[in-house]
Amino acid sequence: MTSPHFLQVLILQLLLPLCSSLTPTKPHIIMIMADDLGWNDVGFHNGDISTPNIDSLAAKGVILNNYYTAPNCGPSRAQFLTGRYLTHLGLQHKNLQPCRPSGIPLSETTIADELRDLGYKNHLIGKWHGGFHTPDYLPTNRGFDSFRGMLNGLGDHFTHKKGFKGKKVLDFYNDTIPNPGASGQYSTFYYERRAHEVIDEHSQNGLPMFMFLSFQAPHQPNQAPQRFIDMYNHIEDRGRRTYAAMVTAMDSAIGSLVRKLTASNMMKKTVIVFSTDNGGQALRGGASNYPLRGNKGTYYEAGVRGVGFVSSPLIKRRGISDALIHITDWKPTFVHMAGGQVTNLDGFNQWPTIVKGTPSPRSEIIFNIDPLDVASRELKRATKKIVKGLGVRVGDALGFNTKQLAAIRYRDWKLITGKIDFDGLIPNPKTHLHAYSNFKKWKNGRASVRLFNIRNDPTESHDLSSTHPDIVQMLVRRLSDHQLSASPVVFPSRHRLCRPQIIGGLEVWGPYI
């Protein structure tokens, strides 16, 4: 007679292959990051720029309608790669600058570090902007097996040079070797060709791939091949016309990438995430964030609410997600997709939210607390009046200095404190091009505590700070609690040794310490 124990073992043996087959193999992961892409500058947001390939990917995936980034390029990339808030990276103040020796802290592991430990081969194509003052900060020392692109935050799209004291200096690399041979090749299409090379490599070796396709476009300077500019001759504003051409050229490269993945039989096991690094530069860069308030570089929605979606044949769900997602969430999400787990992060694993539509594990975003950015004397007087009306001490509201620049989102509420540089609504170039072209930035001296209900008022048209003092106090208290764990701000003086280096007989941007 067969024993019950024998039957249990037999059943387990029969079920084991089935259970294994239900565990997904490590997918290829591609993060496509656009540089300074405006909210209103993709077709699926009803913009006037042609983006058919981006729109097609978005339609086949999950559009992230409540997705946030940092307001500037370097800080967003640092948060993406580490899964940590700016306040925990020491990068609270301004953007990363080449002659100020700072970058993504070496104490932090990157997505690439984690995925490499899980068997992935990692490739950075395009813009780094994570620090390079010493070799330790270079991409190939931060988990990437290959790097083709630029170290700085901006540069010429054709010559691949960035200025230094009146001269143009090469900033383009093959791993750690300067690449002057790319001169004359438009950056977007150079990156496209490199992406094809990486796909060919992985279609042959069978290894799981992480590709960070970090486009330089549509960041200034506004440059594009003439054939794309000619598509927008109907746009009278030159900056807007060239910007639109840059976006459509990038869209063309993305379409080519998808076709290459399909032809290589890799698309069916690839997850593509598309994200801007921050809002568009609408004041002088040709972008449009309409109808969102503010601009790149601000903590209003135009600066931090990002165009984003996830698209993959592995995801059966389609549509628009209103789940609260932050750029720090990609690290734990990608590591989870690869079969691993990371802890002690500010980001959350959003894979179940994306795939199944479960509620986001995130209810709060700490955008930043910058103690070095403190309101002017005029703003202090304005602040005193409104904050006093809220029943908290000016400059020390519940232990938190409300004169410093800070921003928090908690559920539907968003609070911004500190100096206001620009808070206008820039006109829609699609319907009011003349007003857009002639819009002038202004500075104002309004009160430094602003409260908005983003769900009810996504354009931040109604400051509710005077009518909801209880919400203001609650959010200020949360900022105060978070500041207790903040790292010291790292914003060093310009280094005396910062200058172009000579590598292989070429004058290039590179490590200088």
N, C-alpha and C positions, 0 to 999 in steps of 0.2 A: 504493500500500500504506500502510495506517495505521501511523504510527510508535508504538513503545512509549510514548514520552513523551506523545503525544497521548492515548493510552488512560489513562495514569496521571492526567492532568489531568481527563479526562472523569469518571473514577471518583470523584476527589476532589470535583468539582462536584456529582455526584449524591449523595454521602454527606454533604456539608456541611449541607443542610437537616435530614437525619436526625439528625446530631450535635447540631445546634442544638436540635432538638425534645427531645433527651434531657436538656438542661440545664433544670432547673426555673426557672420565673419566680420573682421575688421574692415569697415568701409574706407574707400578713399575719401579724404576730406579736403575740400577746396574752400578757402576763405577769399572771396573777391572783395577788396576794399577800394572803393572810389575815394578820391581825395577832394574834399570840399564840394560835394554834390548837394545841390539845393533840394529841399523837400518838393518843390514844384517842378523839378526838372527831369522827371521820368513820365513816360506815357501813362502808366497806371495811376498816377496822381493827377491826370488830366492836364499835364503840362503841354507846352507847344514845341517840345523837342522830340525828335523821332528816336525811340528806343525799343524797336520791335523785339529784339532778342532778350533784353532784360524783362520786358513785359511778358514774353512767352514763358520764361522761367518762373516769374512770379505767379502767373496764372496756373501753373502746374504745381505750385507749392503753397506755402503758408506765408502770407504777407504779415509782417509784424507792424501793427499800427500803433503800438504803445512802446516803442523801442528807443532807448536813449544811449547817448555817447557822451564824451567830453566835448567842450566847445572848440578845441584846437587839436591839431594833427598829432603831435608827439604825445601829449597826455592820453589821447584815445588809444594809440598803439600800445603804450605802456600798460594801460588797463586791460586791453584785449589780450596781450601776451601773458600777463601775470595773474589775471583774475582778482586784482587788488585795486582798491580805491586810491585815488591820488593822495589822500591823506595818510595812507599807509605806505606810500612809495616815496614820500618826501618831495613830490612833484606838484605841490599845491600852487606854486607861483609861476604864472605865465607859461610860455612854451619852451621846449628845449632849444637851445641856441648853440651853434657849433663852438664858439670860443669860450663858453661857460662850461667847464668840465663836469658834466653830469649826464645821467642817462638812466636807463632801467637798472635799478639796484642789482648788484651782483649777488646779493643775498637771496634774490628771488629766482625761482625756476620759471622758465617760460613754457608755453604750450609745447613748443618744439622739444624742450628737454623731456617733458613728460611723455610725449608720443614716441620719442626715440627709445625710451625705456620699454615701450610696449611694442616695439618691432617696426615702427614706422621709419620711413626715410623722408626727410623734411627739406622743403625747398622754398626759399624766399625769392620772389621775383618782383623787383620794383623798389619802392621806397622803404627805407629802414627807419630813420628818424628815431633811433633808440639810444643814441650816444655812440661816440667813436674816439674819444680823447685818448684812451689807451686801447691796445689790442684786445683786452679782455671783453670790451663792450661790442666788438664786431659781431655781426650775425652768425658767422661760422663758429664763434665761441659761445653762442647762446642757444645751441641746439639745432641749428640749421646745417644740413649736410652740403647745401649749395646755396650760393647767393649771386644773383645777377641784378645789378641796379645801383642805386644811389644811396649815400649815407645821410645826406642832409635832408632838410624839409622841403626844399624847392630847388629848381634848376632849369636851365634851358632844355626844352623838350627835343631839340634837334642836335645841339652841340654837346649836351650833357655837362655843361659847365655852370659853376656858381661863382658869383663875384666875391672878390676879396681885395679891399682897398683899391678899387678902380680897375682891377684886371680880372679876367675870366679864368677860372681854374677848374680843371677836370674833376668831376665827381661821378665816376662810373666804374663799376668793378665786375670782374669775374672772380668770385670768391674774395681773395685778398689781393688780386692782381689787377692793377688799373687797366681799363679797356678803352683806349683811344679809338679803336677800330669801329666802334659803334657811332662815331660822329657822322651826322647826316641822316641817321636812321631815327624816325619818329619814335619816341619812347614807348607809346602805347603798342605799336606794332612790333617793336623789338621784344617787348614783354610777351606779346602773343606768340611770337616764334619760339621764344624760350619755353613757354608753357607747352608747346607742341613737343619740344625735345624731351621734356620731363615725362610727358605722357608716353612717348615712344619708349623711354627707358623703363617705365613701370609696366607697360604692356608686355615687355620681354622678361623682366626679372620677377614679376608677380608679387612684389613687395607692396604692402599698404603705403599709400602716399598721402602726405600732408603738404598741400601747396598753398602758400600765402601769396596770392596774386595781388600785390599792393600797388595798384595803379597810381601813377603820378598825376593823372588827369582826373577832373578838370581844374586842378590847382593852377594858379598863375605861375609863370607868365602865360597869357592866352595865346596859344599857338596850335595850329592844326594844318594838315595837308590841305591844299587849295581845293581839291575836289569835294571835301566835306564842307569847307566854308561856302563854296558855291551853292550848296544845298539850301543855304539860309540867306540868300541875297535879298529876300523880302524883309529881313529884319534890319532896320535902319541903324540901330545902335551897334557900333562896331564891336564893342566888348561882348555884348550879348550874342552877336552873330558868331564870333569865334568861339565863345564858350559853348554854344550849342553844337558847333562842329566838333569840339573836343569830346563832348558827351556822346555824340553819335558815332564817332570813331572808336571810342571805348566800347560802345554797344556792339559794333561790328566785330571787335576782337573777342568779345564774350560769345557771340554767336559762333565764331570760328572755333573757340575752345570747346563748346558743346558738340559741334559736329566732329571734332577730332576725338573727343571722348567716346562718342557713339561709334565712329568708324573703328576705334581701337577696342571695342567691346568692353569698355570700362564704365560707361555712363550708368549702366544698370546697378552698379555697386558703388556709386559716388554720391556724396552729400555735398551740395553747393550752398554756401551761405553768402549772401550779398549784403554788404553794409557800407554806408558812408562812414567816414571817420568823424565827421561833424557837419554842421550846417554849411550852406553855401555862402561865399563872399559876394553878397548882393550889392554892397556899396560901391565897389570898384572892380569886381571880378567877373561880372556878367551873370551871376547866379540869381535864382529866385527861390525864396522860401515861403512865398505867399501860400496861404493866408496867415502864416505864423508870424508872431511878433519878434522883433529883434534881428539878429544877424549872427554869422559866425563870430566866435569870440565872446558871446554873451550867454548868460544862463537862462535867457528866455527861450521859448520853444524853438525858435528859428536856429538857435545855436546848438541845441542838444538833442532835439527830437530827430532821429535819423531815419532815412530810407533804409529798409531792411526786409529781407525775406529768406526763407529756407526752401530749397527745391531739390527733390530727389525721387527717383522711382521707388526708393525704399520707404517713402512716406506716402501713404494712401490718402491722408487727409488733405483737403484743399480749402482755400478761402482766406478770410481775414481774421487775425487773432488780435484781441485787445488785451492780452496778458501783458503785465508789466515785466519788461525784459531790459537788462542793462548790458553794456558791452563787456563787463567783467564776467558775465555768465558763460561766455563761450569757452573759457578754459575748462571748467568742470564739465560742461556739456560735451566738448570734444573728447576729453579723456574718458568720460562714460561711454561714448560711442565706440571708443577703441578698446573697451573692456577693462578700464582701470578706474581709479578713484583718487581724488585729491581732497584734502581737508584744509582747514585754517585759511579759507579764502573769503573774500567779500562777494564773490559770485556764487550762483546757484546752478545746479544741473537743470536745464530747461527742456531736456529731451522729451520727458513725458508730456509736458505742456505743449510742445510743438507737434508731437506725433499723435497724441490722444486727445488733446484739448483740455487736459486737466488744469485746475487753477494754478497759476504761477506760484511757486514757493516764495516769491519776493513780494513784499508789501512796501518796501522803502528803498529809496536811492539817495545816497549821500553824494551829491554832485561834486562838492568841494567845500573846504573851509580854508580860506587863504588869509592868514594873519598878517601878511605883508602888504595886502591890498586893503587899505583903510580909507574910509570916506574923508573927503576934504572938509575944511572948516565949515564951509557953507552947508554941506550935507549934514554935518553934525548938529547944526542949529535946527535944520528941518527935521532931523531924526528925533531930536529932543522933544519936539512938540508932539509928534505922533506916538512915540514910544511912551511918553509920559501919560498920554491918554489911554494907553493900554494897561497902565498900572504897573509897569516894570521900570527899573532904573535904566536911564540912557547909558549906553556904552557897557553895561554890565547886566544885561537882561538875564535874570536867572543864572548868573555866572557866565554868561556868554556875551562877548563883545559884538553887539549888533552893528557896529560901524565897519566890521571886516566883511569882505566879500564871501558869501556863503550861499549855498542853495541846497534844498532838500525836497524830495517828493515822498509823501507818505500817503499811500492809497490814492484818493482823488485830489489831495491837497498838495500845493507846492508853495514853498516860502523862499523868497530871495531877500538877503540882507546885504547892506553895504553900498559901496559906490555904484552909481548908475552912470554908465558911459553913454550908451545909446539904447533906447527902448521903443523906437518907432516901428510903424508898419510900412514896409517898403511896397510901393504899388506893384500890381501884377503886370509884368511886361507883355503878357499875352493880350491883355485888354486895354492897358494904359501905358504903352511904350514910352510916350513922350514924358509922362510924369515919372516913370521909372528912370529914364535916362537923365533927367534933371533933378532927381531927388538929392537933397543935400543932408549929410549927416549933421546932427546937432548934439550938443551935450546939455544936460539940464540939472537942476538942483532939487529934484523931488525927494520926498522922504525915502529913507533907506530900508524900510520894512514893507515888503509887498507880499500879499497872499492871494492865491488864485485857486479856484476849483477847476482843475484841468478837464475833468469829464464834462462838466457843464459849460466850461468856457475855455476851449482849447486854444483860442487866439489870445488869451490873457488880456481881455479887454476891460475886466472889472476887478479892481483891487479891493479885496474884501477884508483887509487888515483892520479897518476901523470898526467893522460890524461883527467880526468874529475874533475878539481878543483871546478867547479861550483856545482857539485853534492855533493862533500865533504863539501863545505861551507854550502849548504842548510841543510844537515843532521846534521852538527855540530850545526847549529843554532837551529834546532829542539831539539837536546839534551840539549842545553843551556836553551831553554824555559822550557823544562820539568823539569830541575833540580831546577827551581825556586819553584816548588811545592813539591819537595822531602822532605820526613821526615828525621829527624836526624838519623844517623846510630846507631843501637843498637848492640853493640858487646862488652859486658862487660868482665871484667877480670874474671878469674876462681874464683869461690866463695869458701871461706875458709871452709864453712860448707858442701861442696859437698862430700858426701861419701855414701856408701850403708846404707840403713835404715833397722831397725828391725821391721817387720810387721808380727804379728802372730807367732813370734818365728823364722821367716825366714829372712835371710839377702838378701835384694832385692834392685834393683834400684827403686827409688820413690822420691816423693817430699822431698826436704831437707831444705827448708826455711819456 
